[in-house]
């Protein structure tokens, strides 16, 4: 692991043992561990927010209305009132 200067090979979270954690000597790198933990918490928070936004947008529908525009007889489309978004 680059931050600790220890090479434990591939670290797989599914097979990580307590012995390997102790081999990393994380107690000697408290600031780096805190920094990584803080970044991971923020990343999780962002992922959860994106998941919520995605779910809301999947349930949101818009009314599309046809309209006659000025000029030649061309019809266009507009969204209905934002108050009507459901």
N, CA, C and O atoms as a Maestro MAE file, in Angstrom:
{
 s_m_m2io_version
 :::
 2.0.0
}

f_m_ct {
 s_m_title
 :::
 protein
 m_atom[344] {
  # First column is atom index #
  i_m_mmod_type
  r_m_x_coord
  r_m_y_coord
  r_m_z_coord
  i_m_residue_number
  s_m_chain_name
  s_m_pdb_residue_name
  s_m_pdb_atom_name
  i_m_atomic_number
  :::
  1 25 0.852 -1.163 0.000 1 A "UNK " " N  " 7
  2 3 0.000 0.000 0.000 1 A "UNK " " CA " 6
  3 2 0.899 1.227 0.000 1 A "UNK " " C  " 6
  4 15 1.753 1.396 0.871 1 A "UNK " " O  " 8
  5 25 0.693 2.051 -0.964 2 A "UNK " " N  " 7
  6 3 1.556 3.217 -1.202 2 A "UNK " " CA " 6
  7 2 1.685 4.116 0.027 2 A "UNK " " C  " 6
  8 15 2.784 4.562 0.355 2 A "UNK " " O  " 8
  9 25 0.568 4.385 0.707 3 A "UNK " " N  " 7
  10 3 0.569 5.324 1.830 3 A "UNK " " CA " 6
  11 2 1.383 4.814 3.019 3 A "UNK " " C  " 6
  12 15 1.944 5.611 3.770 3 A "UNK " " O  " 8
  13 25 1.451 3.502 3.197 4 A "UNK " " N  " 7
  14 3 2.154 2.945 4.355 4 A "UNK " " CA " 6
  15 2 3.541 2.431 4.003 4 A "UNK " " C  " 6
  16 15 4.343 2.150 4.893 4 A "UNK " " O  " 8
  17 25 3.827 2.305 2.723 5 A "UNK " " N  " 7
  18 3 5.109 1.768 2.299 5 A "UNK " " CA " 6
  19 2 5.172 0.252 2.431 5 A "UNK " " C  " 6
  20 15 6.246 -0.334 2.296 5 A "UNK " " O  " 8
  21 25 4.050 -0.381 2.691 6 A "UNK " " N  " 7
  22 3 3.986 -1.832 2.838 6 A "UNK " " CA " 6
  23 2 3.396 -2.438 1.571 6 A "UNK " " C  " 6
  24 15 2.413 -1.927 1.033 6 A "UNK " " O  " 8
  25 25 3.994 -3.521 1.097 7 A "UNK " " N  " 7
  26 3 3.486 -4.211 -0.087 7 A "UNK " " CA " 6
  27 2 2.863 -5.527 0.354 7 A "UNK " " C  " 6
  28 15 3.558 -6.496 0.660 7 A "UNK " " O  " 8
  29 25 1.540 -5.535 0.377 8 A "UNK " " N  " 7
  30 3 0.834 -6.756 0.764 8 A "UNK " " CA " 6
  31 2 0.213 -7.436 -0.451 8 A "UNK " " C  " 6
  32 15 -0.602 -8.349 -0.316 8 A "UNK " " O  " 8
  33 25 0.601 -6.987 -1.620 9 A "UNK " " N  " 7
  34 3 0.014 -7.537 -2.832 9 A "UNK " " CA " 6
  35 2 -1.373 -6.975 -3.045 9 A "UNK " " C  " 6
  36 15 -1.704 -5.903 -2.538 9 A "UNK " " O  " 8
  37 25 -2.172 -7.688 -3.784 10 A "UNK " " N  " 7
  38 3 -3.547 -7.269 -4.072 10 A "UNK " " CA " 6
  39 2 -4.381 -7.333 -2.793 10 A "UNK " " C  " 6
  40 15 -4.445 -8.375 -2.141 10 A "UNK " " O  " 8
  41 25 -5.010 -6.229 -2.441 11 A "UNK " " N  " 7
  42 3 -5.873 -6.221 -1.259 11 A "UNK " " CA " 6
  43 2 -7.314 -6.302 -1.736 11 A "UNK " " C  " 6
  44 15 -7.826 -5.399 -2.397 11 A "UNK " " O  " 8
  45 25 -7.951 -7.411 -1.380 12 A "UNK " " N  " 7
  46 3 -9.337 -7.640 -1.748 12 A "UNK " " CA " 6
  47 2 -10.187 -7.493 -0.494 12 A "UNK " " C  " 6
  48 15 -9.998 -8.244 0.463 12 A "UNK " " O  " 8
  49 25 -11.136 -6.526 -0.476 13 A "UNK " " N  " 7
  50 3 -11.952 -6.327 0.734 13 A "UNK " " CA " 6
  51 2 -12.693 -7.574 1.189 13 A "UNK " " C  " 6
  52 15 -12.999 -7.706 2.374 13 A "UNK " " O  " 8
  53 25 -12.988 -8.490 0.276 14 A "UNK " " N  " 7
  54 3 -13.716 -9.709 0.641 14 A "UNK " " CA " 6
  55 2 -12.832 -10.714 1.373 14 A "UNK " " C  " 6
  56 15 -13.332 -11.547 2.129 14 A "UNK " " O  " 8
  57 25 -11.531 -10.640 1.155 15 A "UNK " " N  " 7
  58 3 -10.625 -11.602 1.794 15 A "UNK " " CA " 6
  59 2 -9.639 -10.940 2.753 15 A "UNK " " C  " 6
  60 15 -8.720 -11.595 3.245 15 A "UNK " " O  " 8
  61 25 -9.820 -9.657 3.022 16 A "UNK " " N  " 7
  62 3 -8.925 -8.932 3.917 16 A "UNK " " CA " 6
  63 2 -9.058 -9.473 5.337 16 A "UNK " " C  " 6
  64 15 -10.164 -9.600 5.862 16 A "UNK " " O  " 8
  65 25 -7.936 -9.785 5.943 17 A "UNK " " N  " 7
  66 3 -7.942 -10.319 7.308 17 A "UNK " " CA " 6
  67 2 -7.430 -9.267 8.274 17 A "UNK " " C  " 6
  68 15 -6.788 -8.297 7.870 17 A "UNK " " O  " 8
  69 25 -7.716 -9.463 9.535 18 A "UNK " " N  " 7
  70 3 -7.238 -8.553 10.569 18 A "UNK " " CA " 6
  71 2 -5.712 -8.557 10.612 18 A "UNK " " C  " 6
  72 15 -5.092 -7.526 10.870 18 A "UNK " " O  " 8
  73 25 -5.119 -9.700 10.362 19 A "UNK " " N  " 7
  74 3 -3.657 -9.796 10.350 19 A "UNK " " CA " 6
  75 2 -3.064 -8.886 9.272 19 A "UNK " " C  " 6
  76 15 -2.057 -8.218 9.505 19 A "UNK " " O  " 8
  77 25 -3.691 -8.861 8.092 20 A "UNK " " N  " 7
  78 3 -3.195 -7.992 7.016 20 A "UNK " " CA " 6
  79 2 -3.354 -6.520 7.395 20 A "UNK " " C  " 6
  80 15 -2.498 -5.695 7.075 20 A "UNK " " O  " 8
  81 25 -4.454 -6.198 8.078 21 A "UNK " " N  " 7
  82 3 -4.659 -4.817 8.528 21 A "UNK " " CA " 6
  83 2 -3.552 -4.428 9.500 21 A "UNK " " C  " 6
  84 15 -2.990 -3.337 9.398 21 A "UNK " " O  " 8
  85 25 -3.236 -5.316 10.442 22 A "UNK " " N  " 7
  86 3 -2.155 -5.027 11.391 22 A "UNK " " CA " 6
  87 2 -0.808 -4.918 10.676 22 A "UNK " " C  " 6
  88 15 0.035 -4.111 11.071 22 A "UNK " " O  " 8
  89 25 -0.598 -5.715 9.636 23 A "UNK " " N  " 7
  90 3 0.652 -5.653 8.866 23 A "UNK " " CA " 6
  91 2 0.836 -4.289 8.191 23 A "UNK " " C  " 6
  92 15 1.966 -3.880 7.924 23 A "UNK " " O  " 8
  93 25 -0.249 -3.595 7.918 24 A "UNK " " N  " 7
  94 3 -0.161 -2.274 7.287 24 A "UNK " " CA " 6
  95 2 0.336 -1.206 8.256 24 A "UNK " " C  " 6
  96 15 0.753 -0.127 7.835 24 A "UNK " " O  " 8
  97 25 0.292 -1.502 9.538 25 A "UNK " " N  " 7
  98 3 0.720 -0.561 10.585 25 A "UNK " " CA " 6
  99 2 0.010 0.782 10.444 25 A "UNK " " C  " 6
  100 15 0.639 1.840 10.462 25 A "UNK " " O  " 8
  101 25 -1.307 0.717 10.303 26 A "UNK " " N  " 7
  102 3 -2.106 1.923 10.118 26 A "UNK " " CA " 6
  103 2 -2.023 2.880 11.304 26 A "UNK " " C  " 6
  104 15 -2.239 4.081 11.143 26 A "UNK " " O  " 8
  105 25 -1.716 2.368 12.479 27 A "UNK " " N  " 7
  106 3 -1.588 3.232 13.646 27 A "UNK " " CA " 6
  107 2 -0.485 4.276 13.462 27 A "UNK " " C  " 6
  108 15 -0.484 5.306 14.136 27 A "UNK " " O  " 8
  109 25 0.440 4.014 12.564 28 A "UNK " " N  " 7
  110 3 1.531 4.962 12.297 28 A "UNK " " CA " 6
  111 2 1.159 5.980 11.214 28 A "UNK " " C  " 6
  112 15 1.963 6.847 10.872 28 A "UNK " " O  " 8
  113 25 -0.041 5.874 10.684 29 A "UNK " " N  " 7
  114 3 -0.467 6.746 9.579 29 A "UNK " " CA " 6
  115 2 -1.862 7.295 9.854 29 A "UNK " " C  " 6
  116 15 -2.731 7.280 8.982 29 A "UNK " " O  " 8
  117 25 -2.065 7.776 11.069 30 A "UNK " " N  " 7
  118 3 -3.384 8.215 11.516 30 A "UNK " " CA " 6
  119 2 -3.961 9.327 10.635 30 A "UNK " " C  " 6
  120 15 -5.139 9.281 10.280 30 A "UNK " " O  " 8
  121 25 -3.155 10.310 10.285 31 A "UNK " " N  " 7
  122 3 -3.654 11.431 9.468 31 A "UNK " " CA " 6
  123 2 -4.134 10.948 8.103 31 A "UNK " " C  " 6
  124 15 -5.194 11.364 7.637 31 A "UNK " " O  " 8
  125 25 -3.367 10.078 7.464 32 A "UNK " " N  " 7
  126 3 -3.734 9.565 6.146 32 A "UNK " " CA " 6
  127 2 -4.993 8.712 6.229 32 A "UNK " " C  " 6
  128 15 -5.853 8.795 5.352 32 A "UNK " " O  " 8
  129 25 -5.113 7.895 7.271 33 A "UNK " " N  " 7
  130 3 -6.301 7.054 7.462 33 A "UNK " " CA " 6
  131 2 -7.534 7.940 7.639 33 A "UNK " " C  " 6
  132 15 -8.587 7.661 7.065 33 A "UNK " " O  " 8
  133 25 -7.406 9.001 8.429 34 A "UNK " " N  " 7
  134 3 -8.526 9.922 8.630 34 A "UNK " " CA " 6
  135 2 -8.905 10.617 7.326 34 A "UNK " " C  " 6
  136 15 -10.087 10.783 7.028 34 A "UNK " " O  " 8
  137 25 -7.909 11.019 6.555 35 A "UNK " " N  " 7
  138 3 -8.165 11.685 5.277 35 A "UNK " " CA " 6
  139 2 -8.912 10.757 4.313 35 A "UNK " " C  " 6
  140 15 -9.892 11.160 3.688 35 A "UNK " " O  " 8
  141 25 -8.444 9.523 4.200 36 A "UNK " " N  " 7
  142 3 -9.079 8.545 3.305 36 A "UNK " " CA " 6
  143 2 -10.501 8.239 3.784 36 A "UNK " " C  " 6
  144 15 -11.420 8.130 2.972 36 A "UNK " " O  " 8
  145 25 -10.681 8.101 5.095 37 A "UNK " " N  " 7
  146 3 -12.007 7.823 5.651 37 A "UNK " " CA " 6
  147 2 -12.973 8.962 5.365 37 A "UNK " " C  " 6
  148 15 -14.128 8.729 5.010 37 A "UNK " " O  " 8
  149 25 -12.501 10.188 5.520 38 A "UNK " " N  " 7
  150 3 -13.338 11.360 5.268 38 A "UNK " " CA " 6
  151 2 -13.752 11.403 3.786 38 A "UNK " " C  " 6
  152 15 -14.913 11.659 3.469 38 A "UNK " " O  " 8
  153 25 -12.798 11.154 2.895 39 A "UNK " " N  " 7
  154 3 -13.101 11.152 1.462 39 A "UNK " " CA " 6
  155 2 -14.102 10.051 1.118 39 A "UNK " " C  " 6
  156 15 -14.995 10.257 0.296 39 A "UNK " " O  " 8
  157 25 -13.957 8.894 1.740 40 A "UNK " " N  " 7
  158 3 -14.869 7.778 1.476 40 A "UNK " " CA " 6
  159 2 -16.287 8.110 1.954 40 A "UNK " " C  " 6
  160 15 -17.262 7.777 1.281 40 A "UNK " " O  " 8
  161 25 -16.400 8.760 3.106 41 A "UNK " " N  " 7
  162 3 -17.720 9.153 3.618 41 A "UNK " " CA " 6
  163 2 -18.374 10.158 2.686 41 A "UNK " " C  " 6
  164 15 -19.569 10.055 2.405 41 A "UNK " " O  " 8
  165 25 -17.606 11.130 2.201 42 A "UNK " " N  " 7
  166 3 -18.147 12.129 1.273 42 A "UNK " " CA " 6
  167 2 -18.583 11.473 -0.033 42 A "UNK " " C  " 6
  168 15 -19.624 11.820 -0.590 42 A "UNK " " O  " 8
  169 25 -17.793 10.533 -0.516 43 A "UNK " " N  " 7
  170 3 -18.134 9.826 -1.752 43 A "UNK " " CA " 6
  171 2 -19.437 9.038 -1.577 43 A "UNK " " C  " 6
  172 15 -20.288 9.046 -2.467 43 A "UNK " " O  " 8
  173 25 -19.597 8.365 -0.444 44 A "UNK " " N  " 7
  174 3 -20.824 7.631 -0.172 44 A "UNK " " CA " 6
  175 2 -22.018 8.579 -0.105 44 A "UNK " " C  " 6
  176 15 -23.091 8.281 -0.630 44 A "UNK " " O  " 8
  177 25 -21.821 9.715 0.543 45 A "UNK " " N  " 7
  178 3 -22.882 10.722 0.652 45 A "UNK " " CA " 6
  179 2 -23.308 11.199 -0.737 45 A "UNK " " C  " 6
  180 15 -24.501 11.334 -1.009 45 A "UNK " " O  " 8
  181 25 -22.345 11.452 -1.606 46 A "UNK " " N  " 7
  182 3 -22.645 11.888 -2.975 46 A "UNK " " CA " 6
  183 2 -23.364 10.802 -3.764 46 A "UNK " " C  " 6
  184 15 -24.313 11.090 -4.492 46 A "UNK " " O  " 8
  185 25 -22.920 9.560 -3.627 47 A "UNK " " N  " 7
  186 3 -23.561 8.446 -4.334 47 A "UNK " " CA " 6
  187 2 -25.007 8.278 -3.881 47 A "UNK " " C  " 6
  188 15 -25.888 8.019 -4.702 47 A "UNK " " O  " 8
  189 25 -25.257 8.422 -2.582 48 A "UNK " " N  " 7
  190 3 -26.622 8.312 -2.068 48 A "UNK " " CA " 6
  191 2 -27.495 9.438 -2.608 48 A "UNK " " C  " 6
  192 15 -28.649 9.209 -2.970 48 A "UNK " " O  " 8
  193 25 -26.950 10.654 -2.665 49 A "UNK " " N  " 7
  194 3 -27.709 11.793 -3.192 49 A "UNK " " CA " 6
  195 2 -28.039 11.584 -4.671 49 A "UNK " " C  " 6
  196 15 -29.155 11.868 -5.106 49 A "UNK " " O  " 8
  197 25 -27.083 11.095 -5.432 50 A "UNK " " N  " 7
  198 3 -27.307 10.831 -6.862 50 A "UNK " " CA " 6
  199 2 -28.370 9.754 -7.047 50 A "UNK " " C  " 6
  200 15 -29.211 9.858 -7.940 50 A "UNK " " O  " 8
  201 25 -28.336 8.729 -6.214 51 A "UNK " " N  " 7
  202 3 -29.341 7.664 -6.284 51 A "UNK " " CA " 6
  203 2 -30.736 8.217 -6.008 51 A "UNK " " C  " 6
  204 15 -31.695 7.845 -6.685 51 A "UNK " " O  " 8
  205 25 -30.858 9.115 -5.005 52 A "UNK " " N  " 7
  206 3 -32.149 9.736 -4.698 52 A "UNK " " CA " 6
  207 2 -32.640 10.579 -5.873 52 A "UNK " " C  " 6
  208 15 -33.802 10.492 -6.271 52 A "UNK " " O  " 8
  209 25 -31.742 11.391 -6.420 53 A "UNK " " N  " 7
  210 3 -32.103 12.251 -7.554 53 A "UNK " " CA " 6
  211 2 -32.539 11.401 -8.736 53 A "UNK " " C  " 6
  212 15 -33.531 11.715 -9.394 53 A "UNK " " O  " 8
  213 25 -31.815 10.341 -9.007 54 A "UNK " " N  " 7
  214 3 -32.151 9.441 -10.110 54 A "UNK " " CA " 6
  215 2 -33.542 8.847 -9.923 54 A "UNK " " C  " 6
  216 15 -34.320 8.786 -10.875 54 A "UNK " " O  " 8
  217 25 -33.859 8.412 -8.719 55 A "UNK " " N  " 7
  218 3 -35.170 7.822 -8.435 55 A "UNK " " CA " 6
  219 2 -36.283 8.849 -8.639 55 A "UNK " " C  " 6
  220 15 -37.333 8.529 -9.197 55 A "UNK " " O  " 8
  221 25 -36.052 10.079 -8.187 56 A "UNK " " N  " 7
  222 3 -37.057 11.131 -8.349 56 A "UNK " " CA " 6
  223 2 -37.284 11.434 -9.824 56 A "UNK " " C  " 6
  224 15 -38.429 11.547 -10.261 56 A "UNK " " O  " 8
  225 25 -36.210 11.567 -10.595 57 A "UNK " " N  " 7
  226 3 -36.349 11.891 -12.017 57 A "UNK " " CA " 6
  227 2 -37.019 10.759 -12.784 57 A "UNK " " C  " 6
  228 15 -37.724 11.018 -13.760 57 A "UNK " " O  " 8
  229 25 -36.817 9.514 -12.368 58 A "UNK " " N  " 7
  230 3 -37.471 8.389 -13.043 58 A "UNK " " CA " 6
  231 2 -38.978 8.412 -12.836 58 A "UNK " " C  " 6
  232 15 -39.722 7.864 -13.649 58 A "UNK " " O  " 8
  233 25 -39.434 9.038 -11.758 59 A "UNK " " N  " 7
  234 3 -40.856 9.106 -11.464 59 A "UNK " " CA " 6
  235 2 -41.489 10.406 -11.943 59 A "UNK " " C  " 6
  236 15 -42.707 10.562 -11.865 59 A "UNK " " O  " 8
  237 25 -40.690 11.332 -12.433 60 A "UNK " " N  " 7
  238 3 -41.187 12.635 -12.844 60 A "UNK " " CA " 6
  239 2 -41.656 12.576 -14.289 60 A "UNK " " C  " 6
  240 15 -40.979 12.030 -15.161 60 A "UNK " " O  " 8
  241 25 -42.830 13.149 -14.522 61 A "UNK " " N  " 7
  242 3 -43.318 13.202 -15.903 61 A "UNK " " CA " 6
  243 2 -43.599 14.657 -16.263 61 A "UNK " " C  " 6
  244 15 -43.923 15.474 -15.402 61 A "UNK " " O  " 8
  245 25 -43.470 14.958 -17.532 62 A "UNK " " N  " 7
  246 3 -43.686 16.302 -18.034 62 A "UNK " " CA " 6
  247 2 -44.807 16.270 -19.061 62 A "UNK " " C  " 6
  248 15 -44.924 15.327 -19.843 62 A "UNK " " O  " 8
  249 25 -45.614 17.295 -19.051 63 A "UNK " " N  " 7
  250 3 -46.629 17.427 -20.082 63 A "UNK " " CA " 6
  251 2 -46.010 18.228 -21.224 63 A "UNK " " C  " 6
  252 15 -45.432 19.294 -21.011 63 A "UNK " " O  " 8
  253 25 -46.138 17.705 -22.420 64 A "UNK " " N  " 7
  254 3 -45.626 18.404 -23.601 64 A "UNK " " CA " 6
  255 2 -46.833 18.843 -24.412 64 A "UNK " " C  " 6
  256 15 -47.703 18.040 -24.750 64 A "UNK " " O  " 8
  257 25 -46.866 20.140 -24.718 65 A "UNK " " N  " 7
  258 3 -47.995 20.707 -25.457 65 A "UNK " " CA " 6
  259 2 -47.511 21.187 -26.816 65 A "UNK " " C  " 6
  260 15 -46.381 21.651 -26.964 65 A "UNK " " O  " 8
  261 25 -48.366 21.071 -27.780 66 A "UNK " " N  " 7
  262 3 -48.015 21.629 -29.089 66 A "UNK " " CA " 6
  263 2 -48.410 23.101 -29.086 66 A "UNK " " C  " 6
  264 15 -49.327 23.512 -28.375 66 A "UNK " " O  " 8
  265 25 -47.713 23.874 -29.879 67 A "UNK " " N  " 7
  266 3 -47.982 25.307 -29.947 67 A "UNK " " CA " 6
  267 2 -47.749 25.795 -31.358 67 A "UNK " " C  " 6
  268 15 -46.937 25.237 -32.095 67 A "UNK " " O  " 8
  269 25 -48.453 26.821 -31.722 68 A "UNK " " N  " 7
  270 3 -48.223 27.450 -33.023 68 A "UNK " " CA " 6
  271 2 -47.274 28.611 -32.796 68 A "UNK " " C  " 6
  272 15 -47.503 29.464 -31.938 68 A "UNK " " O  " 8
  273 25 -46.224 28.630 -33.564 69 A "UNK " " N  " 7
  274 3 -45.234 29.694 -33.438 69 A "UNK " " CA " 6
  275 2 -45.543 30.778 -34.443 69 A "UNK " " C  " 6
  276 15 -46.226 30.538 -35.439 69 A "UNK " " O  " 8
  277 25 -45.041 31.971 -34.184 70 A "UNK " " N  " 7
  278 3 -45.226 33.077 -35.126 70 A "UNK " " CA " 6
  279 2 -44.516 32.746 -36.432 70 A "UNK " " C  " 6
  280 15 -43.504 32.045 -36.437 70 A "UNK " " O  " 8
  281 25 -45.035 33.241 -37.505 71 A "UNK " " N  " 7
  282 3 -44.403 33.000 -38.793 71 A "UNK " " CA " 6
  283 2 -45.154 31.936 -39.562 71 A "UNK " " C  " 6
  284 15 -46.369 31.802 -39.424 71 A "UNK " " O  " 8
  285 25 -44.440 31.183 -40.368 72 A "UNK " " N  " 7
  286 3 -45.090 30.154 -41.186 72 A "UNK " " CA " 6
  287 2 -45.863 29.181 -40.300 72 A "UNK " " C  " 6
  288 15 -45.616 29.097 -39.097 72 A "UNK " " O  " 8
  289 25 -46.781 28.461 -40.888 73 A "UNK " " N  " 7
  290 3 -47.591 27.541 -40.074 73 A "UNK " " CA " 6
  291 2 -46.771 26.357 -39.557 73 A "UNK " " C  " 6
  292 15 -46.949 25.223 -40.001 73 A "UNK " " O  " 8
  293 25 -45.892 26.633 -38.632 74 A "UNK " " N  " 7
  294 3 -45.039 25.600 -38.030 74 A "UNK " " CA " 6
  295 2 -45.487 25.388 -36.603 74 A "UNK " " C  " 6
  296 15 -45.625 26.342 -35.838 74 A "UNK " " O  " 8
  297 25 -45.707 24.169 -36.253 75 A "UNK " " N  " 7
  298 3 -46.052 23.874 -34.873 75 A "UNK " " CA " 6
  299 2 -44.802 23.401 -34.145 75 A "UNK " " C  " 6
  300 15 -43.983 22.662 -34.692 75 A "UNK " " O  " 8
  301 25 -44.679 23.827 -32.945 76 A "UNK " " N  " 7
  302 3 -43.563 23.398 -32.115 76 A "UNK " " CA " 6
  303 2 -44.108 22.759 -30.852 76 A "UNK " " C  " 6
  304 15 -45.317 22.578 -30.708 76 A "UNK " " O  " 8
  305 25 -43.236 22.430 -29.965 77 A "UNK " " N  " 7
  306 3 -43.636 21.790 -28.721 77 A "UNK " " CA " 6
  307 2 -43.008 22.516 -27.550 77 A "UNK " " C  " 6
  308 15 -41.868 22.975 -27.632 77 A "UNK " " O  " 8
  309 25 -43.748 22.618 -26.467 78 A "UNK " " N  " 7
  310 3 -43.250 23.243 -25.242 78 A "UNK " " CA " 6
  311 2 -43.655 22.377 -24.058 78 A "UNK " " C  " 6
  312 15 -44.601 21.593 -24.133 78 A "UNK " " O  " 8
  313 25 -42.930 22.534 -22.982 79 A "UNK " " N  " 7
  314 3 -43.323 21.874 -21.741 79 A "UNK " " CA " 6
  315 2 -44.510 22.617 -21.160 79 A "UNK " " C  " 6
  316 15 -44.636 23.831 -21.323 79 A "UNK " " O  " 8
  317 25 -45.378 21.884 -20.481 80 A "UNK " " N  " 7
  318 3 -46.471 22.521 -19.757 80 A "UNK " " CA " 6
  319 2 -45.891 23.327 -18.596 80 A "UNK " " C  " 6
  320 15 -44.676 23.357 -18.397 80 A "UNK " " O  " 8
  321 25 -46.740 23.957 -17.857 81 A "UNK " " N  " 7
  322 3 -46.309 24.785 -16.741 81 A "UNK " " CA " 6
  323 2 -45.492 23.954 -15.734 81 A "UNK " " C  " 6
  324 15 -45.814 22.793 -15.485 81 A "UNK " " O  " 8
  325 25 -44.447 24.545 -15.165 82 A "UNK " " N  " 7
  326 3 -43.670 23.811 -14.155 82 A "UNK " " CA " 6
  327 2 -44.543 23.393 -12.958 82 A "UNK " " C  " 6
  328 15 -44.233 22.422 -12.268 82 A "UNK " " O  " 8
  329 25 -45.626 24.130 -12.722 83 A "UNK " " N  " 7
  330 3 -46.531 23.774 -11.638 83 A "UNK " " CA " 6
  331 2 -47.231 22.458 -11.898 83 A "UNK " " C  " 6
  332 15 -47.723 21.816 -10.970 83 A "UNK " " O  " 8
  333 25 -47.279 22.048 -13.171 84 A "UNK " " N  " 7
  334 3 -47.991 20.831 -13.540 84 A "UNK " " CA " 6
  335 2 -47.081 19.604 -13.553 84 A "UNK " " C  " 6
  336 15 -47.550 18.497 -13.818 84 A "UNK " " O  " 8
  337 25 -45.799 19.779 -13.276 85 A "UNK " " N  " 7
  338 3 -44.867 18.639 -13.273 85 A "UNK " " CA " 6
  339 2 -45.261 17.701 -12.142 85 A "UNK " " C  " 6
  340 15 -45.472 18.128 -11.007 85 A "UNK " " O  " 8
  341 25 -45.356 16.418 -12.470 86 A "UNK " " N  " 7
  342 3 -45.776 15.449 -11.464 86 A "UNK " " CA " 6
  343 2 -44.753 14.335 -11.372 86 A "UNK " " C  " 6
  344 15 -44.917 13.409 -10.578 86 A "UNK " " O  " 8
  :::
 }
 m_bond[343] {
  # First column is bond index #
  i_m_from
  i_m_to
  i_m_order
  :::
  1 1 2 1
  2 2 3 1
  3 3 4 2
  4 3 5 1
  5 5 6 1
  6 6 7 1
  7 7 8 2
  8 7 9 1
  9 9 10 1
  10 10 11 1
  11 11 12 2
  12 11 13 1
  13 13 14 1
  14 14 15 1
  15 15 16 2
  16 15 17 1
  17 17 18 1
  18 18 19 1
  19 19 20 2
  20 19 21 1
  21 21 22 1
  22 22 23 1
  23 23 24 2
  24 23 25 1
  25 25 26 1
  26 26 27 1
  27 27 28 2
  28 27 29 1
  29 29 30 1
  30 30 31 1
  31 31 32 2
  32 31 33 1
  33 33 34 1
  34 34 35 1
  35 35 36 2
  36 35 37 1
  37 37 38 1
  38 38 39 1
  39 39 40 2
  40 39 41 1
  41 41 42 1
  42 42 43 1
  43 43 44 2
  44 43 45 1
  45 45 46 1
  46 46 47 1
  47 47 48 2
  48 47 49 1
  49 49 50 1
  50 50 51 1
  51 51 52 2
  52 51 53 1
  53 53 54 1
  54 54 55 1
  55 55 56 2
  56 55 57 1
  57 57 58 1
  58 58 59 1
  59 59 60 2
  60 59 61 1
  61 61 62 1
  62 62 63 1
  63 63 64 2
  64 63 65 1
  65 65 66 1
  66 66 67 1
  67 67 68 2
  68 67 69 1
  69 69 70 1
  70 70 71 1
  71 71 72 2
  72 71 73 1
  73 73 74 1
  74 74 75 1
  75 75 76 2
  76 75 77 1
  77 77 78 1
  78 78 79 1
  79 79 80 2
  80 79 81 1
  81 81 82 1
  82 82 83 1
  83 83 84 2
  84 83 85 1
  85 85 86 1
  86 86 87 1
  87 87 88 2
  88 87 89 1
  89 89 90 1
  90 90 91 1
  91 91 92 2
  92 91 93 1
  93 93 94 1
  94 94 95 1
  95 95 96 2
  96 95 97 1
  97 97 98 1
  98 98 99 1
  99 99 100 2
  100 99 101 1
  101 101 102 1
  102 102 103 1
  103 103 104 2
  104 103 105 1
  105 105 106 1
  106 106 107 1
  107 107 108 2
  108 107 109 1
  109 109 110 1
  110 110 111 1
  111 111 112 2
  112 111 113 1
  113 113 114 1
  114 114 115 1
  115 115 116 2
  116 115 117 1
  117 117 118 1
  118 118 119 1
  119 119 120 2
  120 119 121 1
  121 121 122 1
  122 122 123 1
  123 123 124 2
  124 123 125 1
  125 125 126 1
  126 126 127 1
  127 127 128 2
  128 127 129 1
  129 129 130 1
  130 130 131 1
  131 131 132 2
  132 131 133 1
  133 133 134 1
  134 134 135 1
  135 135 136 2
  136 135 137 1
  137 137 138 1
  138 138 139 1
  139 139 140 2
  140 139 141 1
  141 141 142 1
  142 142 143 1
  143 143 144 2
  144 143 145 1
  145 145 146 1
  146 146 147 1
  147 147 148 2
  148 147 149 1
  149 149 150 1
  150 150 151 1
  151 151 152 2
  152 151 153 1
  153 153 154 1
  154 154 155 1
  155 155 156 2
  156 155 157 1
  157 157 158 1
  158 158 159 1
  159 159 160 2
  160 159 161 1
  161 161 162 1
  162 162 163 1
  163 163 164 2
  164 163 165 1
  165 165 166 1
  166 166 167 1
  167 167 168 2
  168 167 169 1
  169 169 170 1
  170 170 171 1
  171 171 172 2
  172 171 173 1
  173 173 174 1
  174 174 175 1
  175 175 176 2
  176 175 177 1
  177 177 178 1
  178 178 179 1
  179 179 180 2
  180 179 181 1
  181 181 182 1
  182 182 183 1
  183 183 184 2
  184 183 185 1
  185 185 186 1
  186 186 187 1
  187 187 188 2
  188 187 189 1
  189 189 190 1
  190 190 191 1
  191 191 192 2
  192 191 193 1
  193 193 194 1
  194 194 195 1
  195 195 196 2
  196 195 197 1
  197 197 198 1
  198 198 199 1
  199 199 200 2
  200 199 201 1
  201 201 202 1
  202 202 203 1
  203 203 204 2
  204 203 205 1
  205 205 206 1
  206 206 207 1
  207 207 208 2
  208 207 209 1
  209 209 210 1
  210 210 211 1
  211 211 212 2
  212 211 213 1
  213 213 214 1
  214 214 215 1
  215 215 216 2
  216 215 217 1
  217 217 218 1
  218 218 219 1
  219 219 220 2
  220 219 221 1
  221 221 222 1
  222 222 223 1
  223 223 224 2
  224 223 225 1
  225 225 226 1
  226 226 227 1
  227 227 228 2
  228 227 229 1
  229 229 230 1
  230 230 231 1
  231 231 232 2
  232 231 233 1
  233 233 234 1
  234 234 235 1
  235 235 236 2
  236 235 237 1
  237 237 238 1
  238 238 239 1
  239 239 240 2
  240 239 241 1
  241 241 242 1
  242 242 243 1
  243 243 244 2
  244 243 245 1
  245 245 246 1
  246 246 247 1
  247 247 248 2
  248 247 249 1
  249 249 250 1
  250 250 251 1
  251 251 252 2
  252 251 253 1
  253 253 254 1
  254 254 255 1
  255 255 256 2
  256 255 257 1
  257 257 258 1
  258 258 259 1
  259 259 260 2
  260 259 261 1
  261 261 262 1
  262 262 263 1
  263 263 264 2
  264 263 265 1
  265 265 266 1
  266 266 267 1
  267 267 268 2
  268 267 269 1
  269 269 270 1
  270 270 271 1
  271 271 272 2
  272 271 273 1
  273 273 274 1
  274 274 275 1
  275 275 276 2
  276 275 277 1
  277 277 278 1
  278 278 279 1
  279 279 280 2
  280 279 281 1
  281 281 282 1
  282 282 283 1
  283 283 284 2
  284 283 285 1
  285 285 286 1
  286 286 287 1
  287 287 288 2
  288 287 289 1
  289 289 290 1
  290 290 291 1
  291 291 292 2
  292 291 293 1
  293 293 294 1
  294 294 295 1
  295 295 296 2
  296 295 297 1
  297 297 298 1
  298 298 299 1
  299 299 300 2
  300 299 301 1
  301 301 302 1
  302 302 303 1
  303 303 304 2
  304 303 305 1
  305 305 306 1
  306 306 307 1
  307 307 308 2
  308 307 309 1
  309 309 310 1
  310 310 311 1
  311 311 312 2
  312 311 313 1
  313 313 314 1
  314 314 315 1
  315 315 316 2
  316 315 317 1
  317 317 318 1
  318 318 319 1
  319 319 320 2
  320 319 321 1
  321 321 322 1
  322 322 323 1
  323 323 324 2
  324 323 325 1
  325 325 326 1
  326 326 327 1
  327 327 328 2
  328 327 329 1
  329 329 330 1
  330 330 331 1
  331 331 332 2
  332 331 333 1
  333 333 334 1
  334 334 335 1
  335 335 336 2
  336 335 337 1
  337 337 338 1
  338 338 339 1
  339 339 340 2
  340 339 341 1
  341 341 342 1
  342 342 343 1
  343 343 344 2
  :::
 }
}
